[in-house]
Amino acid sequence: FFVNAPLHDGNFDVSGVREVIASAAKIYELRNAKDRLTVMYPDAGHSFPDEVRMKAYAWLDKWLKGKR
């Protein structure tokens, strides 16, 4: 699971994302899948910055195309 949660998003409060990720991380850890949960908190507004987008593409390649 990949999350892009910009810190200054006017539509969504990042604190809610942080709470959910904290809970989800516990489950991922119990399942020995901690490396399958990735969250990025770019210093941006409601956007998908290029740097984060490239990391998301790499994540997709790794987990969906089997390049582990």
N, C-alpha and C positions, 0 to 999 in steps of 0.2 A: 504494500500500500504506500503510495507516494502522496505527500501533502505539500502544497504550496500555500502558505498562510502569511501573506504580507502583513507587516507590523502596523501599517497605517491605512488599512483598508477601511473606507468609509461605510461599506455595506455590512461588514462582519467584524465582530470583536475577537481579536486573536486570543483573548483569555479563554474563551470557550474551546478553541482548538487545542490550546495547551492542556486543558482539563481532560479532553477526550483522548489526546495522545498519551497522557500520563496513564490513563486507565488501560488503553489498548496496549501500551508497551508492556504492561505486566502480563497480559495474555500472550503476546508474541514471545516474551521471554520464557514463560511456562512451556510453550510449544517448541522451544529451541529455534525460534525463527526471528530473533531480534533483528537480524540483518535484512529482513524483508519489509521492515517498517522504516520509512524515511520521511522526515519532515524538514522543510526549509522555511525559515522565517526571514524573507528578504526585507530590507529597509526600504519599503515601497508602498504605494497606495494600492488600489484595486487593479493589480496587473500581474503579469507572468513574465518577470524580467528574463532577458536572454540567458544570463548565467544559470538561473534556476531551470529554465526551459531545457537547456543543454543537459543538465543533470537529470532531468526527468526523462529525456530521450535515452540517455545512457542507462537509466534504471529500467526503462521499458525493454531495451535491448537485452539487458542482463536477465531479467525475469521472464519475459515473454518469448524471447528468441532463444533462450537457453545458453546465453554466453556467460556462464557462471564461472 
